[in-house]
Amino acid sequence: MMLKGAMHAHSTYSDGEFTLDELRRNYLTQGCSFLCITDHSEYFDAGSVRTYAKELQARSDDKFCFVMGLEYRCEREMHILGYGASVLTSSTDPQTVFRHIKSQDAIAVIAHPKDEFFPWIEGFDVLPKGIEVWNSKYDGRYAPRPGTFALLQRLRERAPEMQAFYGQDLHWKQQFRGLCVTVDCEALTPSAILAALAAGKYSGTYSATPGRKHSSHADELLLPSSGILTEAQLLAFEQAQARSRRMRQFLKRGKQTLERIGVRVPKSVKAQLRRIF
């Protein structure tokens, strides 16, 4: 069974703008059958995390499935996704958090690793199941950072079972939602989806025009769970990243200039920029 879904999203249970019902409706409209949701763990206590789990289960059926997860904030602001995780922890040590997630039979993934974290990550004795090689909020909608794919391949020399993960990091209603995954699994259930993800039976799927019925092949990409890309793909990503980075820096400088003279960027303008980037 081939199922389209999305990974790494936030709801009003933490710092997202969508309610659970809104997430379900929006992703169903987009042709998705599941969402791996990972609200921030620091927003919960033991009682509210149980309520969260029940709410997700209540909104799952034979048409759409929520897969519960948590995003753990660690030291130096490293963020770790626990796909399938439902237990809180007080630890902020990344390697301890990897173990904590694994103890739940869940999948530990380093979210949007900062470039300056690469040497630190490579020095870990305990490694996660994967690296989020493309986060379309952090990296932008146009291309991932080739360096993150290179990091994963260096880590795979030590741990060949490590995989590439593709996440939206959805927070805002106007945010780009064209980076999804297609999973080959046995059933539309959290356990079956998690098992397929753990086995690498998925691909990242990118559409520059999500929701459009007739998009061109040039606007679509299929990305492997291994994270192994061709030199041509890496070069194209590097060029697209450079263009996007220049535009982001230009807009950031413009925002700072406006703020210095006491002008705040309207929320409506920010919303449109989130759609673009």
N, C-alpha and C positions, 0 to 999 in steps of 0.2 A: 504494500500500500504506500503510494507516494503522497506525502502530505506537505503542503506549503504552510510555513509559519514564520514567526519572528522571534527574536531573542533580545533580551536586555531592555526591559521597559519599566517605567515607574508610574505609579498611580497616585491618587490623592491620599493613599495610606502613608506615603512619604512626601516627596517633593515634586510629584508629577501633577499635571493639570487635568488629566483624564480620570474620571471615576472608572471603576471596574466595568460597569455596564457600558460606558462609552467606549472603552477599549474593545470590548467584545463586539459591539456594533461596527466600529470602524474597521477592525481587522476582518470581520466577516465580509464586509463590503469590498475589501481589497482582495478577497479570494483566499484568505488564510483560514486554516483549520485549528491552529493553536498559537498560543503566546507563552513563551517562557518569561515570566514576570519576576523581577528582582528588585523589589523595593528595599530601601536602605535599612539595614538591621538596627541602626541606632534610634530609629523612630518607634521601635517596638519594646514592649516588656513581655513577660511570659504569658500574660492574659491576652494582650492584643494580637500577639503573633498566632495564637490559637484561633482567635476570631477571624483573622486574615485568612488562615488556611480553610476555615469553614466557608467563608464568603467565596473564595476561589472555587471550591468544590461545588457550591450551590449554583454557580454560574457556568458550570461545565456540563455538557451533554453530548449527544451523538453528532452534533454539528460543529461544536467548538469546545476546545479544551484549554484551560489555564494550567500551566505547569509551574508550580510554586518554586520560588527561589528567593535568596536574599543576597544583597550586596554588602560586604563587610568592609568597613573603613579601617585601614591599618596604619602603622607608623609611616611617617614621611608622605602621608596622603596617598599611599598605594591602595587601590580598590580591588577587591577580589570578589568575583561572582561565585555563588554557590548554587548551581542549577540543581534543583531538587532538595536544597537545604531548607530546614524549617526550625533549626535550633540556634538560639543566640549564644554568643560567647563574649567574655570580657577581654579576651586576648587581642592585642593589636600587632602581634608578631606574625608576619606573613606565613612563615613555615608552620607555625602552630595552627594558624587558620586553615592552611591546606589540609593538615591532619584532621582538624575538626570537621571539615566538609567531607573528607573521605570517610570518616567514621559514621556518617549518615548515609553512606552509599550514594552520595551526591557528587557532582562534577565541579571541581575547582578550576577557575579560569581567571587569570590576571586580566583585569579590564584596562583598556586604553593605556598601556604602559608608557610612561614618559620616556623620552630618549635618554635622559640622564639616569634612569633606573636600570638601563640595560646591563652595565657591569655588575650592579648589585644583584640583579636577578640571576645572572650567570654564575654568581658565587654561592647560590643557595645549595644546600645539601639535599633538601626536600623540594621537589618540583611539583607544580600543579598538573592537571590533566591537559591544560591548554593555555594559549595566549589569544586574546582578542586582537586579531591582526588588522581588522577593520572595524572601527567604531565610527558610524557615520555622523555622530555629533562631535566627537573629539577630532577625528581626522578630516571631517567634511564629507559632503555627499558625492564629490567628484572622483576621489581616489584615496586609497590607503597610503600609508608610508611604507615604501619598500624595505626600510630598515627593520620594521617589525617582523616582516616575513623572514628576513635574514636572521634575526634573533631567534625565531622559532626553529629554523633549520640548524643553528648552532646547538640549541638545547636538545634537539632530536638526536644529535650524535650521542648524547648521554642517555636520553630517554626516548627511544623511537616511537613509543606509544603516544607522545604528545601530539596535539592537534591544533589546527587553526579554527578559531571561532569568529563569527561575524555578527555584530550586534548593533542595534539602532541607538541604544541609550536614550530611549524616548522619554522626554519630559514635557514638551510643549505641544499644544494643539496644532500649531502651524509647522511642526518639524517634519523634515523629509522622512518618508517611511518606505523607501524603495529598496533597502538592503534587507533581504529575507533569507530563509533557508528552506531547502526542500529535503525532507527526511524520508528514508525508506524504512518503514516500521510495520509492525504486525497489527496494530490497532490504534485508535484514537484515544489513548489513555496516557496519563503522565508517565507511568512506569514503562510503557512501550516506547514512548518518545525519548525518554532519558536513556533507555537501553540502546536505542539506535544512535543517539548522539555519542554515547560512550564508546560504541563500536566504530565510530567514524562513518556511519552509513548516512551521510548527508553531504550537501553541497551548499555553499553560499550562492545566493542568486541576487543579482543586482539589476534593477530596472530604473533607468533615468526618468521614466514617466510612469510611476506606479499607478495602477488603476485604469490606465488607458488600454482599451481593447486591442488596438492595432499599433503597437510600438515596433520600431524597426530593430533588426538584429544588432545594429550598431549601438543601440541604446541598452543592450542587455549583455550580461556577463554571467558565466558560471564559474565558481571558484571552489577548488577542492578542499576537502577536510584536512588533507596533508599539508596544505599551504605551499606546495611546490608549484612555482609559476615559471613561465618561460622568460628568457631575457627580454624578449619583446614586450611582454606584459609588464615586467618590472620597469622598463624604460618609459613606457606609456604612463604608468602610475606616477613615476618620478616627475615627469613633465607636467602632468595634471596637478599634482600636489604643489609644485612650484608656482603655477599660475594661481591656484586657490589661495596659497599662502600670501602671495603679493596682494591680492585683493582684500584678504582679511586684515592684513597689516594696514592697508590704505584706509579701510573703514574704521579700524581701531584708532588710528591717528586722528581721523575726522571726529570721532566721538569724543576723544580726549580734548580736542580743540574746542568743541562746542561746550563741554563741561567747564572748561577754564573760563569761558565768558558767561557762564551761568545759564546755558541753554541745555535742557535735557531732551534726549531723543524720545519722541512719543512712543508709547507701547505699541501702537498700530504699526509703526515703522519697524520696530524690533521684530514684531511677529512676521512681517513680510521678509525680513532678512533671514529669519530662521527657516523660512520656506526655501530660500535661495541657497543657503549654506548648510 
